[in-house]
């Protein structure tokens, strides 16, 4: 039985890796179409221009050599080597452009579609592995790690200084984590389950809208009395769940749920990064800056006041949950200060409820995946496209994967009679699936 589950787990990881590889290929083509001259470069006209360019350089070099032999003594010894260097540089650039052209995804796509020899496809596949389409990493921000930095605590007394330093530290304290196989597997499994539900309802468009509207409320339905944490604005809910997840991460370390625990923290930190650094990719949150800054500021004040007890993130988490469970007053007082409302109290309250009910990390992980997919479905495509210029966000990969599975309001399969498998975009969805199998 264990062996069978292990085999199924390996198959799930293989499928999820394939799915995300497909998305990488599609986003690579999309980037080329939006931000490069690929439509010209890879067209017959572009190839003609490339041939003319190479021919012009070679002809100019040959003419220069002939002319130099005839008028050898009319040129400086310095000018001749410089001219040769310029010609060699131009030829090397053209050679690099030719190699990039031959071993690009566009060429591989053409070989696959036209059913050329396996050897040609294999050569392109091997060389394409040397090039990264995406970093494969998620940016991370963590509230407790941020608040424990000594540089931050020194600025707490001056409001203007704290605001300025807060922005600077957001860039300084950003870290990166790999989007590993477990993360992709859990997300892909969650999406395929939603796709199955969608199919069972006969691709009903209204049911799809309901599926995409879940922002943690469906995944957390098994947890008693925490509806308040997901019924608020999305950014509000995201921040208090981040605080609760971070506290629980350090207080509950069951080895049996290690994978779910690590994925939960990774998505939690990534979503906080989006809230702080890419707010346009998330649903609008009124007074976002005030709530976030004051939550961070309150956490800094508490940790600074109890600095003898706080040595690391684990001890900080323990301190916060103890302050909430033993005496609500310190947090309540800070929460209603003139500086505005902080959400630290609500995060500690949620963490306390999760601890009391011994909620599994699998449930917490599903809440975060549901939040991630909700954010992906709500983000405007223009915002996704803009991030491609900066290397692309993982949220965009999730969004495109959802569209690939038919989980997008832009594809009304039930009314238009389209199949997810046969939808065709500018360069061919079916073609891209075949192409990704070689990559």
C-alpha positions, 0 to 999 in steps of 0.5 A: 500500500505504501509502495503504491502511494509512493508511485502515485506521488511520483506520478503526481510530481511528474505531471505537475512538473510537466504542467508548469514546464508547459506554462514556462514555454507558453510564457516564453513565447508570450514574452517574445511576442510582447517585448521582442521582435520575434514575429519579424526575426522568426518570419521568412522576411526576418531570415532574409534580412539576417542573410543580407546582414551576414552577406553584407559584413562578409562582403565588406570584409572581403572588399577591405582585404582586397583594397588593403592589399592594393593600397597597403601603405596608405593606412596607419598600422593602428587603424588596420588592426582596429578595423579588423577587430570591428569586423571580427566583432560584427561576425561574432555577433551575427554568429551568436544571433544565428546560434540563438535563432537555431536553438530557440524554442521557436525553431524547436516548435517548427521542428516538432510541428513539421515532424523533422527527425528525432535527432534534430529535435534532440539536439535542440532539446539538449541545448535548450536545457542550458538556458533558463526560461524562469528563475524557478524561485519565489520572492519572500517577505516575513513579518517576524524576521523583518521586525527583529532586525536591529536597524528597524528597532532603532527607527521606531520612535520617529514616525517619519523615519520609520516610514522611510526606513520601512520602504528601504528595508522591504528591498533589503530584506527580500529573500528567495526560495525555490518553487520545488516539486512539492509546491508545484504538486500541491498547487496542481493537485488543487487545480485538477480537483477544481477542474473535476468539480467544474466538469461534474457540473457540466462546465456551468459558468456560474459554478466556475465563478463560484469556484474562483471566488473562494479565497480561503473560505472553502478550504478553511470550512472545517475549522470552527469559528474562523470565518471572520478571518476570510470574510474581510478584504483579501489583503486584510485576510492575507496579512492575518493568515500570514501572522498566524501561519508564522506563529504556528510554523515555529510552535508546531513542527510535526515531521509527518506534515513537514511538506505541507508545513514548508509549502504553507510558509513558502506561499505565505511569505510569497503572498506577503511579498506580493502584498508589499511589493506587487500590490497591483497584482492583488485585489484592491485593499483600502488603507493597505499601506496604513494597516501594513505599516502599523502592524509591522510597527506594533510587532517591532514595539513588542519585540523591542520591549521584550528583547531579553526574551526574544532571541529568534523567530521561534521565541518571538512567536512564542512570546506573541501567542503567550501575550494573547492567550494570557493577557489580551490587554497589551495587544489591545492597547497597541491596536487602538493607538492613534497611529491607526489599526494594527492587525497583529492582534487578529493574527495572534487570535487566529493562531490561537484558534488554530492551535486550540483546534490542532488544525492540520498543516494540510488544511492550512496549506490548502487555505494558502493555495486557495488564496494564491489561486484566488489572487491569480484569477483576480489579477488583471492580465495587463499586470501579469504582462508587465511582470514578464518584463521583470522575469515574471511572477509565479502568480502569472504561472499559476494564472496561466495554468488555471487558464490551461485547465479551463479555470478562467472566466475568460473561457466560457467553455459551457456556452462557447463549446470549446475544449480546453485541450483544443483551444488555439492561441496565436502560436498553437496550444496543442503545439506547445504541449507537444513542444514542452514534452521535449523540454 
